[in-house]
Amino acid sequence: MKHLFSRTYWEQRDVEQYIGKLLRYGVILSSLITVFGGVIYLLQHHSKTADYTPTPSGQPFPGVDQYLRELNTILSGVLSFDGAAIIQLGVLVLIATPIIRVAFSAFSFLIEKDYLYVCITLIVLAIILANMILGLH
């Protein structure tokens, strides 16, 4: 484990390959979760599709239900196999993928002792997280 944080370990491996795999696997995982949630959602709401009208009503889009806007209620919905909550989890995984990539980049710059890029990357990460936490509803 000690050599994992050494510069030679990261020089021998192509960090860009790891970042590419991280993004690829994040998108694939998100897609699988979303498709699974979509199937569950369709099975749970198959009788309600007859009442659905696809034409616009002129009203503003109301967005998702309130319980799908907070992480703890989404996770409890996933545990109860709520299709909409599983779809929302897939969206969250998709959003988290590039954020994890930025954090991984900061870590790899730190290992390489490139402190200017560590600072820049941490500023970008702080801006992203601040927008997520302090964003208006």
C-alpha positions in Angstrom: 0.0 0.0 0.0 2.9 2.3 0.7 4.1 2.2 -3.0 0.6 3.1 -4.1 1.2 6.7 -3.1 4.7 6.9 -4.6 5.5 8.9 -7.7 7.1 5.9 -9.5 3.9 3.9 -9.2 2.0 6.6 -11.0 4.7 7.1 -13.6 4.7 3.5 -14.6 0.9 3.5 -15.1 -0.9 5.8 -17.5 -3.1 8.0 -15.3 -5.1 9.0 -18.4 -6.0 5.4 -19.0 -7.4 5.2 -15.4 -9.3 8.4 -15.9 -10.7 7.1 -19.2 -11.8 3.9 -17.6 -13.3 5.8 -14.6 -15.5 7.8 -17.0 -16.4 4.8 -19.1 -17.3 2.6 -16.2 -19.3 5.4 -14.6 -21.4 6.0 -17.7 -21.9 2.2 -18.2 -22.9 1.8 -14.5 -25.3 4.8 -14.8 -26.8 3.4 -17.9 -27.4 0.0 -16.4 -29.0 1.5 -13.2 -31.2 3.8 -15.3 -32.4 1.0 -17.7 -33.1 -1.3 -14.7 -35.0 1.5 -13.0 -36.9 2.2 -16.2 -38.0 -1.5 -16.5 -39.1 -1.5 -12.8 -40.9 1.8 -13.4 -42.7 0.5 -16.4 -43.7 -2.7 -14.6 -45.0 -0.6 -11.6 -46.9 1.9 -13.8 -48.1 -0.1 -16.8 -51.8 0.5 -16.0 -51.3 4.2 -15.7 -49.9 4.7 -19.2 -53.4 4.7 -20.7 -54.2 8.0 -18.9 -51.0 9.6 -20.0 -51.4 12.4 -22.6 -48.1 13.1 -24.4 -49.3 16.5 -25.8 -48.2 19.7 -24.0 -50.8 21.3 -21.8 -49.2 24.8 -21.9 -48.2 24.5 -18.2 -44.6 24.7 -17.0 -42.9 21.5 -16.4 -43.4 20.6 -12.7 -40.2 18.6 -12.3 -39.8 15.4 -10.3 -41.6 14.6 -7.1 -40.2 16.1 -3.9 -39.0 12.7 -2.6 -36.7 12.4 -5.6 -34.8 15.6 -4.8 -32.9 14.4 -1.7 -30.3 11.7 -1.5 -31.7 10.0 1.6 -35.2 9.6 0.2 -33.8 8.4 -3.1 -31.8 5.7 -1.3 -34.8 4.6 0.7 -36.8 4.5 -2.5 -34.2 2.4 -4.2 -34.3 0.0 -1.2 -38.1 -0.3 -1.7 -37.6 -0.9 -5.5 -39.3 2.3 -6.5 -38.6 2.6 -10.2 -38.4 6.4 -10.3 -35.9 6.4 -7.4 -33.8 3.9 -9.2 -33.8 6.0 -12.3 -32.9 9.0 -10.2 -30.0 7.0 -8.7 -28.7 6.4 -12.2 -28.8 10.1 -12.9 -26.9 10.8 -9.7 -24.2 8.2 -10.7 -23.9 9.9 -14.0 -23.5 13.3 -12.4 -21.0 12.0 -9.8 -18.8 10.4 -12.5 -17.1 13.6 -13.7 -16.9 14.9 -10.1 -15.0 11.8 -9.1 -12.8 12.3 -12.1 -11.9 15.8 -10.9 -11.1 14.5 -7.4 -9.0 11.7 -8.9 -7.1 14.2 -11.0 -6.3 16.3 -7.9 -5.0 13.2 -6.2 -2.8 12.2 -9.2 -1.4 15.8 -9.4 -0.6 15.6 -5.7 1.3 12.3 -6.2 3.2 13.9 -9.1 3.9 16.9 -6.8 2.5 19.3 -9.4 1.1 21.7 -6.8 -0.2 24.4 -9.2 -2.5 21.9 -10.9 -3.5 20.5 -7.5 -4.6 24.0 -6.5 -6.5 24.6 -9.8 -8.2 21.2 -9.6 -9.2 21.7 -6.0 -10.7 25.1 -6.9 -12.7 23.5 -9.7 -13.8 20.8 -7.3 -14.8 23.3 -4.7 -16.8 25.3 -7.2 -18.7 22.2 -8.3 -19.4 21.1 -4.8 -20.4 24.6 -3.7 -22.9 24.8 -6.6 -24.3 21.4 -5.6 -24.6 22.2 -1.9 -25.6 25.8 -2.1 -27.6 25.7 -5.3 -31.0 27.2 -5.4 -34.0 24.9 -5.6 
